[in-house]
Amino acid sequence: MSEPTPIIYIVDDDPAVRDAVGFLVSSVGYPFEACASGAELLQRLDNARPACIVLDVRLPGVSGLEIQRELQNRNSIAGVIFITGHGDVPKAVRAMRHGAIDFLEKPFDDQVLLDRVSDALQASKTALAKQGRREKLERKLGALTEREREVLSLVIAGKTSKAIAADLDISSKTVENHRHNLMAKAGVNSVAQLISWATDISDV
């Protein structure tokens, strides 16, 4: 399956800025969508493809910083670049603290913006891959029975089949059967791989 095509969202209430940034990113091959407000962005945003959002800080209605907070609430994987015509250090600090790729003042250097767009898309691709991996692991974890989960937690703790059998008041043979089923559902071939798989679940 081919990777989804990245997209740039340009969010600014000034049509001249939308046109200029759109022309710039399209000149290097990026598809884009121009939005006049944060509400329009939230309606159009596709969280299933790598994305960069070039977001004006000062927007009518909901501000750019409030949009950033809503994107975080929605677990958006898009990288955010703030642009502003008004230098505002506290807002820049807040934006960066909440994960913005950069905070650029208008007029900005075209190459600097393109470099930051590239950074944002790379971060978005990484986040999308991590999200896909998490969903895949969670589907496999969801297929486990309650007893298999209990056995898994004890395997992770380093306990032998005999010790697990004693803890759960079942036979060692039953433990081995559960462990075999665990490895089959996880798609692994050894206890070491099973532990690694379980660790992956907690890390993503």
Residue frames relative to the residue before (quaternion, step in Angstrom):
aa qw qx qy qz dx dy dz
M 1.0000 0.0000 0.0000 0.0000 0.00 0.00 0.00
S 0.4156 -0.7193 0.4984 0.2478 3.58 -0.83 1.00
E 0.5552 -0.6085 0.4510 0.3437 3.54 -1.18 0.58
P 0.5386 -0.6205 0.4490 0.3511 3.62 -1.05 0.68
T 0.5198 -0.6518 0.4610 0.3041 3.56 -1.08 0.75
P 0.4506 -0.6805 0.5018 0.2865 3.62 -0.86 0.91
I 0.1119 -0.7878 0.6025 0.0620 3.56 -1.21 0.49
I 0.2760 -0.7351 0.5955 0.1697 3.55 -1.19 0.64
Y 0.1612 -0.7519 0.6317 0.0979 3.57 -0.95 0.92
I 0.1366 -0.7849 0.6023 0.0505 3.57 -0.79 1.05
V 0.0342 -0.8293 0.5560 -0.0444 3.57 -0.43 1.24
D 0.3232 0.7115 -0.5522 0.2904 3.56 -0.33 1.30
D 0.4316 -0.7136 0.4841 0.2648 3.58 -0.95 0.80
D 0.6135 0.5229 -0.3419 0.4831 3.60 1.29 -0.15
P 0.3745 -0.7560 0.4843 0.2318 3.64 -0.43 1.14
A 0.5994 0.5663 -0.3684 0.4293 3.61 1.09 -0.58
V 0.6493 0.4975 -0.3113 0.4837 3.58 1.04 -0.78
R 0.6361 0.5263 -0.3320 0.4561 3.58 0.94 -0.85
D 0.6681 0.5008 -0.2993 0.4618 3.56 0.94 -0.91
A 0.6781 0.5055 -0.3018 0.4400 3.59 0.88 -0.95
V 0.6871 0.4589 -0.2874 0.4845 3.59 0.88 -0.92
G 0.6261 0.5399 -0.3360 0.4512 3.57 1.03 -0.74
F 0.6458 0.5064 -0.3146 0.4770 3.57 0.97 -0.85
L 0.6509 0.5332 -0.3162 0.4382 3.58 0.96 -0.88
V 0.7306 0.4255 -0.2657 0.4632 3.60 0.69 -1.00
S 0.6407 0.5140 -0.3365 0.4606 3.59 1.06 -0.64
S 0.5884 0.5903 -0.3671 0.4130 3.60 1.17 -0.54
V 0.7320 0.3427 -0.2274 0.5431 3.60 1.21 -0.38
G 0.6965 -0.5517 0.2484 0.3858 3.55 1.22 0.54
Y 0.5326 0.6287 -0.4220 0.3782 3.61 1.20 0.13
P 0.3562 -0.6830 0.5836 0.2572 3.59 -0.93 0.82
F 0.0587 -0.8157 0.5752 0.0209 3.59 -1.06 0.61
E 0.1795 -0.7217 0.6493 0.1589 3.50 -1.40 0.26
A 0.2588 -0.7720 0.5656 0.1306 3.56 -0.90 0.98
C 0.0736 -0.8002 0.5952 -0.0088 3.56 -0.87 1.03
A 0.3651 -0.7552 0.5072 0.1977 3.57 -0.91 0.92
S 0.7957 0.1489 -0.0746 0.5823 3.59 1.25 -0.24
G 0.6368 -0.5222 0.4052 0.3970 3.52 -1.31 0.28
A 0.6176 0.5552 -0.3464 0.4363 3.57 1.04 -0.75
E 0.6405 0.5172 -0.3176 0.4705 3.57 1.03 -0.81
L 0.6172 0.5404 -0.3381 0.4612 3.58 1.03 -0.78
L 0.6925 0.4931 -0.2925 0.4380 3.57 0.76 -1.01
Q 0.6294 0.5240 -0.3350 0.4658 3.59 1.13 -0.58
R 0.7532 0.4223 -0.2091 0.4590 3.58 0.98 -0.85
L 0.5327 0.6932 -0.3941 0.2835 3.57 1.12 -0.66
D 0.1671 -0.7700 0.6130 0.0585 3.54 -0.91 1.06
N 0.2111 -0.8246 0.5159 0.0968 3.57 -0.34 1.25
A 0.5923 0.5801 -0.3642 0.4243 3.59 1.28 0.14
R 0.7325 0.3242 -0.2337 0.5511 3.61 1.24 0.19
P 0.5964 -0.5643 0.4133 0.3938 3.60 -1.10 0.60
A 0.0220 0.8261 -0.5594 0.0645 3.57 -0.89 0.91
C 0.1581 -0.7252 0.6591 0.1211 3.49 -1.31 0.52
I 0.1594 -0.7767 0.6035 0.0851 3.57 -0.94 0.89
V 0.1589 -0.7449 0.6432 0.0787 3.56 -0.69 1.15
L 0.0103 -0.8713 0.4784 -0.1085 3.52 -0.09 1.39
D 0.3592 -0.7246 0.5502 0.2081 3.56 -0.74 1.09
V 0.4927 -0.6678 0.4709 0.2993 3.57 -0.97 0.85
R 0.7792 0.2956 -0.1425 0.5341 3.56 0.88 -1.00
L 0.1013 0.7870 -0.5932 0.1359 3.52 -0.41 1.30
P 0.5395 -0.5947 0.4598 0.3793 3.60 -1.09 0.50
G 0.7753 0.2736 -0.2207 0.5247 3.55 -0.95 0.85
V 0.8257 -0.0707 0.1028 0.5502 3.56 -0.54 -1.19
S 0.3996 -0.7409 0.4899 0.2265 3.61 -0.74 1.03
G 0.6729 -0.4949 0.3714 0.4054 3.52 -1.32 0.32
L 0.6548 0.5095 -0.3202 0.4573 3.58 0.98 -0.79
E 0.6377 0.5034 -0.3307 0.4801 3.59 1.07 -0.66
I 0.6127 0.5296 -0.3435 0.4755 3.58 1.10 -0.68
Q 0.6156 0.5436 -0.3414 0.4571 3.58 1.00 -0.80
R 0.6607 0.5045 -0.3081 0.4627 3.58 0.94 -0.88
E 0.6536 0.5050 -0.3130 0.4689 3.60 1.00 -0.80
L 0.6136 0.5420 -0.3434 0.4603 3.58 1.05 -0.73
Q 0.6448 0.5058 -0.3157 0.4783 3.57 1.02 -0.80
N 0.6366 0.5283 -0.3288 0.4555 3.60 1.00 -0.79
R 0.7088 0.4344 -0.2440 0.4994 3.57 1.15 -0.65
N 0.4067 -0.7290 0.4511 0.3157 3.59 1.33 0.08
S 0.1513 0.8129 -0.5419 0.1503 3.56 0.97 0.89
I 0.3267 -0.7453 0.5521 0.1814 3.56 -1.06 0.80
A 0.4654 0.6996 -0.4327 0.3265 3.60 1.28 0.02
G 0.3788 -0.6874 0.5689 0.2456 3.56 -1.11 0.73
V 0.2327 -0.8033 0.5399 0.0952 3.60 -0.89 0.94
I 0.0680 -0.7523 0.6548 0.0268 3.54 -0.99 0.97
F 0.2386 -0.7784 0.5647 0.1354 3.57 -0.67 1.07
I 0.0745 -0.7552 0.6478 0.0669 3.54 -1.15 0.70
T 0.0254 0.8095 -0.5848 0.0454 3.57 -1.06 0.71
G 0.3627 -0.7116 0.5561 0.2297 3.52 -1.18 0.58
H 0.7069 0.3846 -0.2314 0.5466 3.53 1.30 -0.02
G 0.3707 -0.7343 0.5225 0.2245 3.58 -0.52 1.13
D 0.1074 0.7930 -0.5855 0.1298 3.57 -0.66 1.07
V 0.2802 -0.8155 0.4849 0.1462 3.56 0.01 1.31
P 0.6643 0.5007 -0.3413 0.4376 3.66 0.77 -0.86
K 0.6602 0.4955 -0.3161 0.4676 3.59 0.98 -0.80
A 0.6251 0.5374 -0.3368 0.4550 3.56 1.03 -0.76
V 0.6496 0.5165 -0.3097 0.4639 3.56 0.95 -0.92
R 0.6609 0.5076 -0.3051 0.4610 3.57 0.92 -0.90
A 0.6520 0.5245 -0.3123 0.4497 3.57 0.96 -0.91
M 0.6823 0.4799 -0.2876 0.4706 3.58 0.90 -0.93
R 0.6306 0.5435 -0.3333 0.4425 3.56 1.01 -0.78
H 0.7295 0.3944 -0.2269 0.5107 3.56 1.12 -0.63
G 0.7353 -0.5104 0.2157 0.3902 3.54 1.13 0.67
A 0.3846 0.7162 -0.5073 0.2859 3.62 1.18 0.21
I 0.5165 -0.6409 0.4750 0.3114 3.55 -1.12 0.71
D 0.7747 -0.1809 0.1322 0.5914 3.59 1.00 -0.80
F 0.2746 -0.7170 0.6219 0.1541 3.52 -1.40 0.23
L 0.0145 -0.8487 0.5260 -0.0528 3.58 -0.13 1.30
E 0.3396 -0.7324 0.5565 0.1966 3.55 -1.04 0.85
K 0.4132 -0.6756 0.5538 0.2573 3.55 -1.09 0.79
P 0.5711 -0.2631 -0.7763 0.0444 1.59 -1.87 1.64
F 0.2633 -0.7776 0.5537 0.1394 3.59 -0.88 0.90
D 0.5738 -0.5771 0.4578 0.3581 3.53 -1.27 0.42
D 0.5242 -0.6704 0.4239 0.3100 3.59 -0.77 1.02
Q 0.6870 0.4887 -0.2985 0.4473 3.58 0.86 -0.92
V 0.6056 0.5428 -0.3554 0.4607 3.58 1.06 -0.71
L 0.6606 0.4983 -0.3149 0.4650 3.59 0.90 -0.87
L 0.6624 0.5026 -0.3173 0.4560 3.59 0.89 -0.86
D 0.6256 0.5275 -0.3354 0.4668 3.57 1.04 -0.75
R 0.6796 0.4799 -0.2928 0.4714 3.57 0.94 -0.87
V 0.5972 0.5465 -0.3577 0.4655 3.58 1.10 -0.64
S 0.6351 0.5215 -0.3203 0.4713 3.57 1.00 -0.84
D 0.6439 0.5163 -0.3137 0.4696 3.59 0.98 -0.88
A 0.6676 0.5177 -0.2984 0.4442 3.57 0.94 -0.95
L 0.6678 0.4950 -0.3035 0.4657 3.58 0.96 -0.83
Q 0.6268 0.5245 -0.3429 0.4631 3.58 1.03 -0.71
A 0.6488 0.5036 -0.3125 0.4774 3.58 0.98 -0.86
S 0.6525 0.5176 -0.3098 0.4587 3.57 1.03 -0.81
K 0.6298 0.5279 -0.3305 0.4643 3.60 1.00 -0.80
T 0.6462 0.5177 -0.3132 0.4651 3.57 0.99 -0.87
A 0.6707 0.4986 -0.2926 0.4648 3.57 0.95 -0.92
L 0.6489 0.5163 -0.3183 0.4593 3.59 1.02 -0.80
A 0.6429 0.5119 -0.3205 0.4711 3.59 1.01 -0.81
K 0.6475 0.5117 -0.3137 0.4696 3.58 1.00 -0.84
Q 0.6342 0.5316 -0.3199 0.4614 3.58 1.03 -0.82
G 0.6626 0.5023 -0.3034 0.4654 3.58 0.94 -0.89
R 0.6463 0.5174 -0.3134 0.4651 3.54 1.02 -0.83
R 0.6406 0.5246 -0.3231 0.4583 3.57 0.99 -0.84
E 0.6685 0.5043 -0.3081 0.4515 3.57 0.89 -0.93
K 0.6391 0.5236 -0.3233 0.4614 3.58 1.02 -0.79
L 0.6708 0.4913 -0.2949 0.4709 3.57 0.94 -0.90
E 0.6596 0.5136 -0.3125 0.4510 3.57 0.99 -0.83
R 0.6090 0.5348 -0.3565 0.4647 3.59 1.10 -0.63
K 0.6625 0.4918 -0.3062 0.4748 3.57 0.96 -0.85
L 0.6465 0.5131 -0.3220 0.4638 3.57 0.99 -0.84
G 0.6525 0.5321 -0.3088 0.4424 3.57 1.04 -0.81
A 0.6309 0.5416 -0.3297 0.4472 3.60 1.22 -0.43
L 0.5609 0.6139 -0.3897 0.3958 3.61 1.24 -0.23
T 0.4384 -0.6533 0.5424 0.2947 3.54 -1.15 0.65
E 0.6742 -0.4813 0.3585 0.4305 3.57 -1.27 0.27
R 0.6527 0.5051 -0.3149 0.4687 3.61 0.98 -0.80
E 0.6396 0.5174 -0.3307 0.4624 3.60 0.98 -0.77
R 0.6251 0.5255 -0.3397 0.4665 3.59 1.05 -0.69
E 0.6371 0.5249 -0.3217 0.4637 3.57 1.03 -0.82
V 0.6556 0.4995 -0.3045 0.4776 3.56 0.94 -0.90
L 0.6384 0.5419 -0.3243 0.4400 3.58 0.95 -0.87
S 0.6663 0.5056 -0.3126 0.4502 3.59 0.87 -0.91
L 0.6763 0.4783 -0.2904 0.4791 3.60 1.06 -0.71
V 0.5931 0.5386 -0.3584 0.4793 3.59 1.14 -0.61
I 0.6431 0.5205 -0.3113 0.4674 3.57 0.97 -0.90
A 0.6647 0.5080 -0.2969 0.4603 3.57 1.07 -0.76
G 0.5509 -0.6583 0.3667 0.3586 3.58 1.31 -0.03
K 0.4477 0.7101 -0.4476 0.3081 3.57 1.21 0.26
T 0.4872 -0.6474 0.5063 0.2953 3.55 -1.15 0.68
S 0.6724 -0.4834 0.3650 0.4254 3.55 -1.29 0.27
K 0.6334 0.5360 -0.3300 0.4502 3.56 1.03 -0.79
A 0.6744 0.4858 -0.2919 0.4732 3.58 0.94 -0.90
I 0.6332 0.5190 -0.3297 0.4700 3.59 1.03 -0.77
A 0.6306 0.5381 -0.3266 0.4540 3.58 1.00 -0.84
A 0.6614 0.5027 -0.3012 0.4680 3.56 0.98 -0.84
D 0.6586 0.5218 -0.3048 0.4484 3.58 0.95 -0.90
L 0.7747 0.3526 -0.1719 0.4960 3.56 0.96 -0.89
D 0.3722 -0.7533 0.4617 0.2844 3.56 1.35 -0.05
I 0.5199 0.5585 -0.4549 0.4591 3.53 0.86 1.10
S 0.6110 -0.5670 0.3961 0.3851 3.58 -1.24 0.22
S 0.6203 -0.5384 0.4159 0.3903 3.56 -1.23 0.47
K 0.6094 0.5571 -0.3467 0.4450 3.57 1.10 -0.73
T 0.6495 0.5082 -0.3135 0.4708 3.58 1.00 -0.82
V 0.6146 0.5374 -0.3393 0.4673 3.57 1.06 -0.76
E 0.6568 0.5113 -0.3095 0.4598 3.57 0.93 -0.90
N 0.6335 0.5268 -0.3293 0.4612 3.57 1.04 -0.77
H 0.6500 0.5064 -0.3079 0.4756 3.57 0.98 -0.88
R 0.6621 0.5081 -0.3118 0.4541 3.57 0.93 -0.88
H 0.6195 0.5311 -0.3349 0.4711 3.58 1.07 -0.75
N 0.6614 0.4999 -0.3032 0.4698 3.58 0.94 -0.89
L 0.6110 0.5595 -0.3339 0.4496 3.56 1.06 -0.81
M 0.6924 0.4782 -0.2821 0.4609 3.56 0.82 -0.98
A 0.6316 0.5289 -0.3318 0.4595 3.59 1.06 -0.74
K 0.6905 0.4750 -0.2798 0.4683 3.59 0.91 -0.90
A 0.6839 0.4688 -0.2802 0.4838 3.56 1.11 -0.70
G 0.3936 -0.7344 0.4660 0.2975 3.56 1.24 -0.42
V 0.5358 0.6012 -0.4114 0.4269 3.57 1.09 0.74
N 0.4050 -0.7488 0.4890 0.1901 3.56 -1.28 0.43
S 0.7817 0.2196 -0.1341 0.5681 3.60 1.22 -0.05
V 0.6391 -0.5152 0.4022 0.4054 3.54 -1.30 0.34
A 0.6167 0.5491 -0.3480 0.4438 3.60 1.03 -0.75
Q 0.6663 0.4817 -0.2977 0.4852 3.58 0.99 -0.82
L 0.6110 0.5517 -0.3431 0.4523 3.56 1.10 -0.72
I 0.6549 0.5005 -0.3047 0.4771 3.58 0.96 -0.87
S 0.6348 0.5256 -0.3197 0.4674 3.57 1.02 -0.83
W 0.6342 0.5323 -0.3144 0.4643 3.58 1.02 -0.85
A 0.6678 0.4971 -0.2951 0.4689 3.56 0.92 -0.94
T 0.6284 0.5282 -0.3267 0.4684 3.58 1.07 -0.75
D 0.6056 0.5609 -0.3416 0.4494 3.59 1.05 -0.79
I 0.6301 0.5459 -0.3364 0.4378 3.58 0.97 -0.85
S 0.7125 0.4505 -0.2663 0.4674 3.57 0.90 -0.89
D 0.6695 0.5271 -0.3021 0.4274 3.58 1.18 -0.50
V 0.7011 0.4738 -0.2810 0.4527 3.60 1.10 -0.58
